[in-house]
Amino acid sequence: MGHATRCIPIINSLLKAGFQPILASDGDALLLLQKEFPLLKNYTLPSYHIKYPKKGKILKFKLFLSVPSIISAVKKERKIIAELIEDENLSGIISDNRFGVFNKKVPSVYITHQLNVLSGKTTSLTSKIHQKIIEQFDECWVPDVETEPNFSGMLGHLNKPKYALKYLGILSRFKKQKTTIKYDLLVLLSGPEPQRTLLENKFLIELEGFNGQILFVRGILSNKTKISASTNFKIINFLASTELENAINQSEIVLARSGYSTIMDLAVLGKKVLFIPTPGQFEQEYLAEILDEKLIAPFSTQQNFKVEDLNILTNFSGFKVYKTDFNLELFSIFERK
């Protein structure tokens, strides 16, 4: 979902520049983009069928088992894209971490903040594999700043890149607003199952003793599933961009996963946040650690989180306000010769 949300400002920039974007994704990511851009043509791509375990420590093993299905999906992607180039007369491709969404007939751009892919002892191997994938594209766009201070750290920076890297700056669909604080705490749930539900259940128990108004955004697109909680909870399954932007601006502090897109959103809005990395996701754990070290935002583990952990926010600065300023000149790669 984070990959989909960070594409929203790029899609808006394409529209501003006079392009006619065509959307392609699968699952909840496609549903989100359809909700945000109901008038744009869209296609369904094959799912990578990545399954996440309840125990974070076996996540790497689960991902390894997903490799055959990923390879199969990539082959199908390539075939679909080749057909779309002819059927839709495409002038270019922008792929956010879709390995097979490229074609040598048109300029192809890859978006990622993971030039290095953290995977514990196998980090060197997974990084080299991903960098080989990136080399197939004409350009690689990184949603971060090239120099310090930055948010992706070693993930989004290489000493000697072998391909054309361009840094997009902080990329978010949101803008800072001056508004009255309405909620003492905003809970932003996101990420894959079953970890999303496990964290949701943890919060419902631990936050019962929170003294203040809580907006609890579950991060699920279905309207059917409902839960109940204390009277100081306002529970919402999903908020579209404008509503979520308002909600974050109206909240004093935030509880969220340390996903990279979430970090960029909260940086743009200048919020104070306590992060809970998804268990077993090396990337989220790394990002939470570097923000903690910089005294910007603390983190707690999912297993050990207590409502009292929110008190340590007083020792952290929170994010200063950043701006998304997408450079339309980046689209010159798609101009027909």
C-alpha positions in Angstrom: 0.0 0.0 0.0 2.9 2.3 0.7 4.2 1.9 -2.8 0.7 2.9 -4.1 0.3 6.0 -1.8 3.7 7.4 -2.8 2.7 7.1 -6.5 -0.2 9.5 -5.9 1.9 12.7 -6.1 3.6 11.3 -9.2 0.3 10.6 -10.9 -0.9 14.1 -10.0 2.3 15.5 -11.4 1.8 13.5 -14.6 -1.7 14.9 -15.0 -0.3 18.4 -14.3 2.3 18.0 -17.0 -0.4 17.0 -19.6 0.1 13.2 -19.6 -2.6 10.6 -19.5 -1.6 8.1 -16.8 -2.8 4.5 -17.0 -2.7 2.6 -13.7 -1.7 -1.0 -13.2 -1.4 -2.9 -10.0 -3.2 -5.6 -8.0 -5.1 -6.2 -4.8 -5.6 -3.4 -2.2 -3.0 -1.3 -3.9 -5.0 -1.2 -7.1 -8.2 -0.6 -5.1 -6.6 2.4 -3.4 -5.5 3.9 -6.7 -9.0 3.3 -8.2 -10.5 5.2 -5.3 -8.0 8.1 -5.7 -8.3 8.3 -9.5 -11.7 6.9 -10.5 -11.5 8.5 -14.0 -8.2 6.9 -15.0 -8.0 3.7 -17.0 -6.5 0.8 -15.0 -5.3 -2.7 -15.5 -4.8 -5.6 -13.1 -1.3 -7.1 -12.9 -0.5 -10.6 -11.5 0.1 -10.8 -7.7 3.5 -11.7 -6.4 1.6 -13.8 -3.7 4.0 -12.9 -0.9 2.7 -14.4 2.3 3.7 -13.1 5.7 4.0 -15.2 8.9 2.7 -14.6 12.4 6.3 -15.0 13.7 8.6 -12.3 12.3 11.7 -14.4 12.7 10.7 -16.7 9.9 9.8 -13.9 7.5 12.9 -14.4 5.4 12.2 -18.1 5.0 8.6 -17.3 3.9 9.9 -14.8 1.4 12.3 -17.3 0.0 9.4 -19.7 -0.5 7.7 -16.9 -2.5 10.5 -16.7 -5.1 8.9 -19.1 -7.6 5.6 -17.2 -7.6 7.4 -13.9 -7.9 9.4 -15.2 -11.0 6.1 -16.4 -12.5 4.4 -13.0 -11.9 7.4 -11.1 -13.4 7.1 -13.2 -16.6 3.4 -12.5 -16.8 4.1 -8.8 -16.2 6.5 -8.5 -19.1 3.9 -10.1 -21.4 1.1 -7.8 -20.3 3.4 -4.7 -20.6 4.4 -5.6 -24.1 0.8 -5.8 -25.1 -0.1 -2.6 -23.4 2.7 -0.7 -25.2 1.0 -1.6 -28.5 -2.7 -1.3 -27.4 -2.3 2.0 -25.5 0.5 3.5 -27.5 2.5 4.1 -24.3 5.3 6.7 -24.3 6.9 5.4 -21.1 6.7 3.3 -18.0 7.1 4.2 -14.3 7.4 1.1 -12.1 7.4 1.2 -8.3 9.2 -2.0 -7.3 7.5 -4.0 -10.0 10.4 -6.1 -11.4 8.8 -7.1 -14.7 7.1 -3.7 -15.6 9.6 -2.5 -18.1 10.2 -2.7 -21.9 13.1 -1.7 -24.1 10.7 -0.2 -26.6 9.9 2.8 -24.3 11.8 4.7 -21.6 11.3 2.7 -18.4 11.8 4.2 -14.9 12.1 2.2 -11.6 11.2 3.8 -8.3 12.7 2.4 -5.1 14.2 3.5 -1.8 15.9 0.1 -1.4 19.0 0.2 -3.5 20.3 -2.0 -0.7 17.8 -4.7 0.5 18.4 -5.5 4.1 18.0 -9.2 5.0 20.3 -9.9 7.8 23.3 -12.1 6.9 22.1 -12.3 3.3 22.0 -8.5 2.8 24.9 -8.5 0.3 23.1 -11.2 -1.9 19.6 -9.6 -1.8 21.1 -6.2 -2.6 23.1 -7.4 -5.6 20.0 -9.2 -7.0 17.9 -6.1 -6.7 20.6 -3.9 -8.2 20.7 -6.3 -11.2 16.9 -5.8 -11.6 17.4 -2.0 -11.4 20.0 -2.1 -14.2 17.4 -3.2 -16.7 15.6 0.2 -16.4 16.7 3.5 -18.1 16.6 5.4 -14.8 16.1 4.8 -11.1 14.2 7.4 -9.0 14.8 7.4 -5.3 12.2 9.1 -3.0 14.6 10.8 -0.7 17.3 13.5 -0.8 20.8 12.6 -2.0 22.7 14.3 0.8 22.3 14.5 4.5 20.0 14.7 6.3 18.0 12.0 4.7 15.5 9.3 5.8 16.5 6.1 3.9 20.1 6.0 5.1 22.1 3.1 3.5 18.9 1.8 1.9 18.7 4.6 -0.6 22.3 5.5 -1.1 25.2 3.8 -2.9 28.9 4.7 -3.0 29.3 3.9 -6.7 26.0 3.3 -8.5 26.1 1.6 -11.9 23.0 3.2 -13.2 21.3 6.6 -13.6 20.0 7.6 -10.1 17.8 10.6 -9.6 16.6 11.7 -6.2 13.0 12.9 -5.9 13.2 14.5 -2.5 10.6 13.7 0.2 7.6 12.3 -1.7 4.2 12.5 -0.1 0.6 13.1 -1.2 0.0 15.4 1.9 0.6 19.0 2.9 0.9 20.6 6.3 -2.2 22.6 7.4 -2.7 24.9 10.3 -5.7 23.4 12.1 -7.1 22.8 15.5 -6.0 19.6 17.3 -9.0 17.3 17.5 -7.4 14.0 18.5 -4.9 13.4 21.2 -3.7 10.2 19.5 -3.9 8.9 15.9 -3.4 5.2 15.3 -2.4 4.5 11.7 -2.5 0.7 11.0 -1.0 -0.6 7.8 1.0 -3.4 6.3 0.4 -7.0 5.4 -1.6 -9.6 7.3 -1.5 -11.2 9.8 0.8 -8.6 11.4 -1.7 -5.8 10.8 -4.4 -7.6 12.8 -2.0 -8.7 15.5 -0.9 -5.1 16.1 -4.5 -4.0 16.0 -5.5 -6.4 18.8 -2.4 -5.3 20.8 -3.4 -1.6 20.5 -7.0 -2.2 21.4 -5.9 -3.8 24.7 -3.0 -1.5 25.6 -4.7 1.8 24.7 -7.7 1.2 26.9 -6.0 3.2 29.6 -5.1 6.1 27.3 -6.5 9.4 28.7 -7.6 11.3 25.6 -9.4 11.1 22.3 -8.2 8.4 19.8 -8.8 8.2 16.1 -8.1 4.6 15.1 -7.6 4.1 11.4 -7.5 0.4 10.6 -6.0 0.6 7.1 -8.4 -1.9 5.5 -10.5 -1.1 2.4 -13.5 -3.3 3.3 -16.5 -1.6 4.9 -17.9 -4.9 6.2 -15.5 -5.6 9.0 -16.3 -3.7 12.2 -14.8 -3.7 15.7 -15.8 -2.1 19.0 -13.7 -0.3 21.6 -13.9 2.2 24.5 -15.9 5.4 24.1 -12.8 7.6 23.6 -12.0 5.6 20.4 -13.3 6.7 17.0 -12.7 3.7 14.7 -12.5 4.1 10.9 -11.6 1.3 8.4 -10.1 3.5 5.7 -9.6 7.2 4.8 -9.0 8.6 1.4 -6.1 11.0 0.9 -7.9 14.3 1.7 -9.6 12.8 4.8 -6.4 11.2 6.1 -4.4 14.4 5.5 -6.9 16.3 7.7 -6.9 13.6 10.3 -3.1 13.6 10.7 -3.0 17.4 10.8 -5.6 17.4 13.5 -3.8 14.9 15.7 -1.3 15.6 18.5 0.8 12.4 18.3 0.8 9.4 16.0 1.3 5.6 16.4 2.3 3.9 13.2 4.4 1.3 11.4 7.9 2.5 10.3 7.2 1.9 6.6 9.1 4.3 4.4 6.0 5.9 2.8 4.5 6.5 6.2 7.7 8.1 7.4 7.7 10.5 4.4 4.0 11.4 5.0 4.6 12.2 8.7 7.8 14.1 7.8 5.8 16.4 5.4 3.2 17.0 8.1 5.8 17.6 10.9 4.4 15.1 13.4 5.5 13.5 16.6 5.3 9.8 16.2 6.1 6.5 18.0 6.9 3.8 15.5 6.2 0.0 15.8 8.3 -1.8 13.1 6.7 -4.9 11.5 8.3 -7.9 13.2 11.0 -9.5 11.0 11.0 -6.7 8.4 14.7 -5.6 8.5 13.9 -2.5 6.6 11.3 -1.1 9.0 13.5 -2.0 12.0 16.5 -0.2 10.4 14.5 2.9 9.6 13.0 3.0 13.1 16.5 2.7 14.6 18.1 5.5 12.6 15.1 7.9 13.5 15.5 6.9 17.1 19.3 7.6 17.0 18.7 11.0 15.5 16.2 11.8 18.3 13.4 12.4 15.8 11.1 9.6 16.7 11.3 6.7 19.2 10.2 3.1 18.5 8.9 0.2 20.4 8.6 -3.5 19.5 5.2 -4.9 18.7 5.6 -7.6 21.4 6.6 -5.2 24.2 4.5 -2.1 23.4 2.8 -0.5 26.4 0.7 2.7 26.5 3.4 4.2 28.8 5.8 4.1 25.9 4.1 7.2 24.5 5.5 9.2 27.4 9.0 9.1 25.9 7.9 11.2 23.0 8.7 14.3 25.1 12.4 13.4 24.7 12.2 13.5 20.9 11.9 16.5 18.5 9.5 15.0 16.1 9.7 15.7 12.3 10.3 19.2 11.1 8.0 20.2 8.2 9.2 19.1 4.8 7.6 19.8 1.4 7.1 17.6 -1.6 8.4 19.5 -4.7 8.3 17.1 -7.6 10.4 18.3 -10.6 8.3 18.0 -13.7 11.5 18.0 -15.8 12.0 14.4 -14.8 9.2 13.5 -17.3 11.4 14.7 -20.2 12.6 11.1 -20.5 9.2 10.3 -21.9 9.1 12.9 -24.6 8.8 11.4 -28.0 11.9 11.9 -30.2 
